[in-house]
Amino acid sequence: MTGYQEMKERVWQANMELSRQGLAKHNFGNASQIDERREFIAIKPSGVPYTVLKPENIVLVRLDGSIMEGELRPSSDTKTHLMLYKNFPDIGGVVHTHSTYAVAWAQARRPIPILGTTHADHLNLDVPCTEVMSDEMIRGDYEEETGHQILNCFKNLSYNDIQMVLVAGHGPFTWGPTVEKAVYNSAVLEELAQMAYLTCQINPQVPRLEKALVRKHYERKHGPNAYYGQK
């Protein structure tokens, strides 16, 4: 046992929660957490199925990408996670999944439109979708370029207000102040993606939710006048 065992346990639990909620199957997806000093992250090892994943398998990686502790290779998406931590200084956890409905919207290369109050409870804009990666970016450092795709998408958006994104042709990434919140956001994103898909099937001409309803539902859970839940 190392001095980082508690962090490994926490990240292991987060990864296992992805599997329990059906957001990640087999060895798909990964969750990570950054330490309090923002010097290294703990992340799922690459290609290890959730059925055999153990806390001691979690890999510690410095922000320069070097292995700090662990016998297995870290997730192939590690550079994307690191890119987000370096550029989104308020986040403490990152999650990537291949959940079905969120991936479907990503493959369709479409943002998830805000159609109902469940969506508005969590964010007051569409779930954004990045641009498609160029051939030049694909030939470069692919995972790092995936991070650049997300950063480019958020040039005019707040990563604190919108804690989720679809990477075109690929799938969803979420983040939050903790790894647990990042997992929660992945679950929310999948629900929003499924609801929006079904809504568009029932009524392909459905309009976006009225701005007054968006504002009401968002502000009752966020901001200085929020009154949802317990204080």
N, C-alpha and C positions, 0 to 999 in steps of 0.2 A: 504494500500500500504506500502511496506517495502523498506528499502534502497537497496534491491537487485532486485527491480522490473524490472530495465532495463535488467539485466542479464536473468531474467525469460522470459521476452518478446523475447529476442534474441534466447533463446533456444526453446521457443514455436514456433517462426517463422521457425527455422531450422527443427523442427519436422513436422510442417505443410507442409514445402517444400518437405519433403520425400513423404508425401501423395499426394501432387499436381503433383509430377513427376511420380507417380505410382510406387515408390520404396518401399512403405509400404502400406499395405491394412488393413482395419479393425483396429486392435490394434497391428499389427505386428511392430517390429522395434523400435528404440529409438535413440535419439541424445543427447549429453551432451556437456557441456563446463566447463572448470576449471577457477577459478578466478585468477586474476593477481598475487596474493601472493601464489598461488598453495596450498591453505588451504582447499578448498571445491569445489564441483562440483554442477552444476544444471543439472537435468536429468528428462526425462519424467517419469510420474508415471506408475506403472505396470498395464497393461490390460485396460487402458483407451482408447476408440476409438478416432480417430482423429476428428470425427464429433462433439464430445462434449468437446474435450480438450481445456482448457483455460490457459492463462499465469499464473494465480494464482494456477493452479494445479501442476506446475513444482516444483519438490522437491529439496531442498538443502541438500547435503550429505557431511559430513566431510570425509577426506581421511582415517580415521579409520573405516568408514562404518556407523557411527552414524548419526542420522537424526539431521540436524541443523535447518531446517525449512520446514514445510509442513504437511498437514493432511493426505495425501495419502502415500501408500507404494511406494518407488521408483522402477524403472524397476528391473525385476528379473536379468537383465544382469549388474547391477550396479557394482558388484565385478570385472567383466571383465574390465569394463571401468576404475575402480580405479587402477587395475593392470597395465594397459597401461599407465595411467598418471604417476604412480610412477616410471615406468621403461623407459619411453620415454619422457625425460624432456623437449623436444622442442615442444611437441604437445599442442594444446589448445582446440581441439575438437575431439570427437569420435562419430562414427555412426555405428549402426548395423542394417541391414535390412534382409528381406527374399525375396529380389527381384528375380524374376523367373529364369533368365538365370545364374546369379551368384550362386544361390543355386543349380542349376542343376550341374554345374561344381564341387561345393563342395560335392554334393552327389555322384558324379562320382569319387570323391577323386583324382581329377586331377588339376594340375596347368593350368592356361590359357596360351597357347603358344603365343609367339609374332609372329604374322602372317602378320601384315600389318603396314602401316605408322601411322595410327590412334593410335595404341597401342604404337608405338615408340615415338610418340609425348609426351606421358605421362610418360613412364618408359621404360628402355632399357633391361629389363629382363621379363621373364614370370611372371604372377601374381602368387605368391607362394600359396601353399596349405599345411596346417599343416598335421602332422601325425594323425592317428585315435586315439582318446582318449582310454586309457586302462580301463579295468574294475575297477582297483584299483582307478584310477582318478575319474571315474564316481561315485564310492561309497564315495569318499571324498567330498570336497567342490567344487561342479560341476562348478559353475560360475568362481570361482577363478582358477580352473584347466584349464578352457577354456583360461584364460589369460596366464597361463603357456604354453599351446599349442602354442599360438602365439609367446611368447618370445622364445621358443625353435626353432621355425621356423626362427626367425630372429637372431640367434646366429652369422651367417656369412653374414647377410644382413643389409643394412642401412635402418632404419625406416624413415629417412628423404627422401631418394631417392625413396623408395617404400612405399607408404602410403595406402596400401590396402593388404588384405590377405583373403584367403578362409579357414574357419575352416572345416575340413573334416567331412562330414555327417551333417553339421549344416548350415553354411552360411557365408556371408561376413561381415568383419569389415573394416572400413576405418577410417582415422584420418587425421589431418592437423594442421597447426598453428592456425587456427580458426575453430569454429564449421561450419561456412559457407563453408570453404574449404573442410572439412570432408564430408559435404553433396554433394558438387561438385564431390569429388572423388568417392562417392557411385554411382552417375549418370554415371560417366566415366566407372567405373568398370562394371556396368550393360551393357553399350553399348559394351565394349570390349568382355564381355562374350557372348552376342548375336551374334556379328560379327564373333567371333571365332567358335561358334557352327554352324552357317550357312555355313561358309567357309569349315569346316570339313565335313559337309553334302554334299556339292558340290564336294569336292575333298578330300576324306579321306587320301590321301597320300601327302597332301600339305606340303611343307617344311617350316621351319621357315624363316622369312624375312632375306634377306642377311644382313650380319653384317655392310656393308658399308651404307646401307639404314637406318638401325637401328641407327647407330652413327650419320648420317646426320640429321635425323628428331629429335632425342633426343637433340643433341647439338645446334640446331637452336632455341630451346625453353628453354634450361637449360645451366647453366654455364657461364663463363666469355665472351664467344664469341657469346652468343645468340643474334639473331636479329629478332625474331618473335614478332609481336605486336608493341605497341607504348611505347616510353620511357617517 
